[in-house]
Amino acid sequence: MASKIFVNLPVKDLKRSVEFFTRLGFTFNPQFTDEQAAAMIIGENIFAMLLVEKRFKDFTKKEISNAHETTEVLIAIDAESRAAVDEMVKKAVEAGGTVYADPQDHGWMYGHSFADIDGHQWEILYMDENAAPQG
C-alpha cells in the first residue's frame, strides 16, 4: 500500500504557478523544489509536483494535453467547512484561476471547483460523513 501520493502536473510558468498556489494557502517543500519543479504540499502525505513542461516530458512518451481544452485529471481535495470551500475558490479566482462549474450542494456534501492558471481542474469538497446516506 502506498504511503504517499504525488500528483504530477505540467505547468507552463513554474514561478507563476507557485505564486498562484501560494495565494491559495499552499506551501512548498524546498528540498524537492528547483527551477524545473516545485513540490506543493496538499496534505501530510499528499503532494502535487508542478513540473515545467520540458521536465514533465521526461516522464512520459505521450503528448502533454492542453488542460484548457481537454481534461486529463480531476483533482479533488477536502476542506474543513462549506465556507472553506467557497474561500478556496474565491482565492483561486482572485489569483487568476477560473470557476468551471457551479457549486453543488447535496446536503451532506458540498463542493465547488476551479481551474488553475494551466487549466487543471480542482474540486474542493466538504463532506459530513455522519450525514451521508447509508447503503
C-alpha positions in Angstrom: 0.0 0.0 0.0 1.3 3.4 -0.9 2.3 5.8 1.9 2.4 9.0 -0.1 0.7 10.3 -3.2 2.4 12.6 -5.7 0.3 14.0 -8.5 2.5 15.3 -11.3 1.1 18.3 -13.2 2.7 20.1 -16.2 2.9 23.9 -16.0 3.9 26.5 -18.5 5.4 29.0 -16.0 6.6 27.5 -12.7 7.1 30.7 -10.9 3.6 31.9 -11.8 2.1 28.6 -10.7 3.9 28.7 -7.4 2.7 32.2 -6.8 -0.9 31.1 -7.7 -1.0 28.2 -5.3 0.8 30.2 -2.6 -2.0 32.7 -2.7 -4.4 29.8 -2.1 -2.5 29.0 1.1 -0.4 26.1 -0.1 3.3 25.7 0.8 6.1 24.0 -0.9 8.9 21.6 0.2 12.1 23.3 -0.7 14.0 20.0 -0.7 12.1 19.0 -3.8 11.8 22.4 -5.5 14.1 23.9 -8.1 13.8 25.8 -11.3 12.1 22.9 -13.1 9.8 21.5 -10.4 8.0 22.5 -7.2 6.7 20.1 -4.5 3.4 21.6 -3.4 2.2 20.2 0.0 -1.5 19.3 -0.1 -1.7 17.2 3.0 0.6 15.2 5.3 1.3 12.6 2.7 -0.2 14.2 -0.5 1.8 16.4 -2.9 1.4 17.9 -6.3 4.6 18.1 -8.3 4.4 21.1 -10.5 6.8 20.4 -13.4 7.7 22.7 -16.2 6.5 21.0 -19.4 10.0 20.2 -20.6 10.7 18.3 -17.4 7.3 16.7 -17.4 8.0 15.2 -20.8 10.9 13.3 -19.2 8.3 11.1 -17.5 6.0 10.3 -20.4 6.2 9.3 -24.1 2.7 10.8 -24.7 1.9 14.3 -25.7 1.0 16.7 -22.9 -2.6 17.6 -23.0 -3.8 21.2 -23.1 -5.8 21.3 -19.9 -7.6 24.4 -21.1 -9.1 22.2 -23.9 -9.1 18.7 -22.6 -9.4 17.1 -19.1 -6.5 14.9 -18.2 -7.3 14.7 -14.4 -9.7 15.9 -11.8 -8.0 16.7 -8.5 -10.4 16.6 -5.5 -9.3 17.7 -2.1 -11.3 18.1 1.1 -12.0 21.3 3.1 -12.9 21.8 6.7 -16.2 23.5 6.0 -18.6 24.8 3.3 -17.1 28.3 3.9 -13.6 27.0 3.4 -14.7 25.5 0.1 -16.0 28.9 -1.1 -13.0 30.7 0.2 -10.6 28.5 -1.7 -12.5 29.0 -4.9 -12.6 32.8 -4.3 -8.8 32.9 -3.7 -8.3 30.9 -6.9 -10.3 33.3 -9.0 -8.5 36.3 -7.4 -5.2 34.7 -8.2 -6.0 34.2 -11.9 -7.9 30.9 -12.0 -11.5 30.5 -13.2 -14.6 28.8 -11.9 -15.5 25.9 -14.2 -18.7 24.6 -12.6 -21.4 25.9 -10.3 -21.3 24.8 -6.6 -23.1 21.5 -5.9 -24.9 21.0 -2.6 -26.1 17.5 -1.8 -26.9 18.3 1.8 -24.2 16.1 3.4 -21.7 17.0 0.7 -20.9 20.4 -0.7 -18.4 21.1 -3.5 -17.2 23.8 -5.8 -14.5 23.9 -8.4 -11.9 26.0 -10.2 -9.4 25.7 -13.0 -5.8 26.8 -12.1 -3.8 29.0 -14.5 -2.8 26.0 -16.5 -6.4 24.7 -16.8 -6.1 21.8 -14.3 -9.4 21.2 -12.6 -9.6 21.2 -8.8 -12.7 20.0 -6.9 -12.9 21.4 -3.4 -15.3 19.3 -1.2 -16.7 19.4 2.3 -18.4 16.2 3.5 -20.3 15.5 6.7 -19.7 11.7 6.6 -22.1 11.3 9.6 -24.9 12.7 7.5 -24.0 10.7 4.4 -26.8 8.4 3.0 -26.3 4.8 4.2 -26.1 2.0 1.7 
